[in-house]
């Protein structure tokens, strides 16, 4: 598909939104990246959209590690342990995702969006996370949750930030700020691996990924700068409502897949 100039501009704008979310609250960008590419940019190729946004979100996450690491919000050891089993999950999930019809995949993805948004509205992990002394690191939980999140990331082409953050809190005993920063290690790894698997099946557009990354750099740095100044709970709740609205539109647009 040849992109028009307008679509290129909209891809950069979408990248700004994705990067801003990743920088501000450690996730959420990948949840909106796919619908942004399909319904905002107008790139109506579900599997290519998944592979393309996977690469863009993964690279944006790695870039956003820099400002968070400078603020000492990234625990690389915990991030790598959590990501290791997720590699197998990503490869398995991506393989199954590639053989799932595009419209059906988007319909299921919309249901996942609603589930994640519902969790975000509850945000019980925030209350626990501000008291890290009550939480303990559990290696079995880190490995199990890491694999499960990796599978979801590979299947849906998402970085999985909003799955990884609570996963790190409950399994590694991190506080909310460290969980946000550390999650970017897994978001980047899962996104890039998903993209690599889709690229092997020629389901990836590197130009769109590059445009998303260009926009994401600025958005990510802006989000990271605001991360310590904004009321995260209220911001997350607003973001969750937006996700629900987009998800219901996706269900309506892909209901014929059933």
N, C-alpha and C positions, 0 to 999 in steps of 0.2 A: 504494500500500500504506500503510495506517494503522499507525503504530508503537504498540506498547503501552508502558507506562511502563518495564517491565523492559527492553525493547529499546532505549529511549532511554538508560537507565543503562548498558547494555552497549556502546552506541555510544560513550559518553564514555570508558568503560574502554578500549575498543579504541583510541580516539584517544590516550589516555595512553601506551599501548604503542608506537603508531606514532611519536609525538613523541619519546618517550624514546630510541628507536632512532636517529632522525634526529639528535637532539642529541648522542648519545653516540658514534656511529661513522659519522655522515654518510650513512647509508643503511639499507636493510633494512626500514624501516617500510612502504614501499609493497609490498614482497614479501608481507608478512603482512596488509596492510590488506584486500585482497580476500577471502582466506579467512576473516579475522576477521568481516567483514561478512556473508558468506554462511553460514558454519557456526557462528559464535559468536553473532552478533546474530540470525541467522535470516532474513536478507533474501535470498531465493532468486531474484534477478533478475540474472544475470551481466552483461548490458550496462549496466544501471543501476548495478550495483555498481562497474563499471570507471569510469564517468563520475563517480560520486559520490566514490569514494576518490581519483580523480585530482585533483579539486578540493581535497579535504581535505589530501592529502599535499603538494600544491603550496603551499597557504597555510601549512601547518605549516613547510615548508622555508623560505619567505620569513621567517617569524617567527623561526626558529632562526638565521637569518643574523645577527641582532642580537647575541646573546652571542658568537658566533664572530668577528664583525667587531671587537667590543670587545677581543678577545684577539689581533687582527691576524692571524687565521688565514684571511682571505678575500682573494683576489686578484681583484678585480672585472674587470680587463681580460681576464685569461685566461678567467674564467668566461663573460664575454659573447662572446668569440671562439669558445669551444667551443660555446656555446648557439646561436649564429646559424644554422649549417647544420642544427642539430637541429630548428629550427622547421619546415622543409620535411619533415623526416623524421617529425615528430610528426603533421602533417596527413595525410601519406600513410598512415602506420601506423594512425591512428584510422579513416580511411575504410575500409581493408581489415578492421579489427577489427569495425566495425559490421555488415559483411555476413557475418561468420563466425558460424555457429551457436554459441549460448552455451555448451553443454556441451563442444563441440569446442574452443572458445577456452580454457576452464578446463583441459582436458586438456593442451593445448599449453603453457599457462602453468605447469602443474605440472612439465612436463619442463624448462622454463626455470629454475624454482626449483631443481631438482636440479643443473642445470649450474652455476648461480651458487653454490650451496652447496658444490659440489665445488671450485670455484675458491677460495672463501673458506677452505676447509680447507687448501689448499696455500699461499695467501698469499705467493707469491714476490715480489709487488710491495712487500711490507713491507720485505724485505731491501734491495731496490734503492732504496726511497724514503728510507732513512736516510742514503744517500750521494748527495745531489742533485748533487754535482759530476760524477758519472758519467753524468748524464742531460742531454739537450739539448732545447730547445723546437723543435718541428717544426710549422710552420703547416699543411702538407698533411695531416699526421696528425691534428691538432686538428680540421680541417674534416671529414675523412673519418670519424673515430671519432664526432665530434659528430653527424653525420647518422645514422650507424648506431644510436647509442644513442637518438636522438630517435625513429627509426622504431620501435624496440622499446618505447619509452615510450608512444607513441601507440597501438600495436597492443594492448599488454597493459594499458594504463592504469596504468603504474608510473612513479614518479619517476626510476628508473634509477640510484640512488645507487651501488650496488655495481658497476655498469657504468661509471659516470662517474668514480669515484675512480681505478681503474686506468687509465682512459683519460687522465685528466689527468696521472697520474704518467708514463706512457710518452710522451705527445705534448707535454706542456707542461713536463716536467722538474720538477714540483713534489715537495716532500717529502710524507710521508704526512699530517702535520697540516694543511698548507695545502691538500692535495687534499681532505681531509674537509670543511673549511670552505668551500672554493671550489665544491665539488660542489653545494652547496645552491642556488647561483645557477641551475644547470641543472635540478636537481630541481624547484625551484619553477616555472621557466618551462615545462618539459615537462608537469608535472602540470596547471597551469592551462590550457594550450593544449589538452591532451587533453580536459579537462572541458568547455571551451568548444565543441569540436567535437561531443562527445556531447550537450551541452545543446541544440544545434541540432536534434538528432534526438529530443529529449525523453527522453533516456536519462540523467537525472541527478535526484537527490533533494537539494535544498538543505538540508533540515532535518538529514538525516544528516550531510552535510558539515559543517554548523555544529557539531553535537555532537562530531564527530571533532576539529574544530579547537579547541573548548573544552577537550577532554581533552588535545589535543596541546600546547597552550601550556605547561601545567604539566609534562608529561612531557618536552618539549623542553628547557626550562630546567634541569630536574633532570639530564637526560642531558649537557648541555653543561658543567654544573658538575663532573660526575664524569669528563669526557672526559680530563682530564690526570692522573687519580688511579688509573684502573683499568688492569689489564693487557689491552690491546686484543686481543692475539693469542689469549689463552685465551678471552676474552669472545666474539670473533668465531667461534671454533671451536664453542663451545657454541651460539651463535646459528645456525650453519650446520646443526648436527645437528637443531635444532628445525625449521628450514625443510625439511629432508629428510623428516622425519616427517610434517609437514603436507602436503608434496607427494605423498607416497605415498598419503595418505588421499584427496587430491583426484583422483588417478589412479583409485583404487578407486571413488570416487563418480561419476566421469564416464566410465568405461570403455565405457559403452553408446553413447558418441558415435562410436565407431569403426565 
